[in-house]
Each structure stands twice: as C-alpha cells, then as structure tokens.
Amino acid sequence: MMRNCLLRVENIYDSASAQLAYQLGIRYFLFDFRPRSYTFVQKHIVEEILTQISDPELKVWLRFSQDKTFVMEHIFEDIKRVLSSVGGLSAPRLFVELGDDENLEMLTQLRLPLSLEISHQ
C-alpha cells in the first residue's frame, strides 16, 4: 500500500474507481465539473464518493472551466459541507482548479482556494 502517497488521481467519475484508488493509498482526488468534458461528474456522485471514503487525510480538487462564479461557489460550499461532516476541515482539504483560459477578472472575484492549470504550447 502507498500510504500518504503524493499522487493525485484525476477525473474520477464513479465510486468503484475512487474506492480502488483509495485502497491503493491515494489520498488526492480531482473531480471534473466541466460539463463538456468526457470525464464530467455530477455533484451528487462526488458527495457520495466522499461520504463513502470519509478520510480526514483526503484532499480534493474541483476542476471548472468558464463557469459562473456563483456556480463554482455553490458546488464548492456543498462539497466543503460533505468533507466537514465526514472528517472535519482542520487543514485546507478542498481546492478549485481552473484552466489557463479563465478570465482574470473573474478569478479575482472568487473567494476560494485556487489551483491553476497552465498549458504549455
């Protein structure tokens, strides 16, 4: 088992995959909330996965692209509530990841912990 491994599994969209990764020691997960992405996951599925795993060491990233600020904040707060109920939020465990195509003005309006994805071309 790779306990406390620093690998992050991205684009999990079902409970079985999340459970397998967790059993292998993965504690960092990224969920894709971009509606046009082939790995898009619905919020209720993420909430179910996080409730099942219920580990205070879990860190979660939520990936968005070109979404309205209020949509991102709503999803973030709902997921934060789930994480808080299953393991507390004593340390930062939830982050928003945005692509490099985001409007910088919109980014300044967000009051969320951010992670940026920069494309190299």
Disulfide bonds with the S-S distance in Angstrom:
none
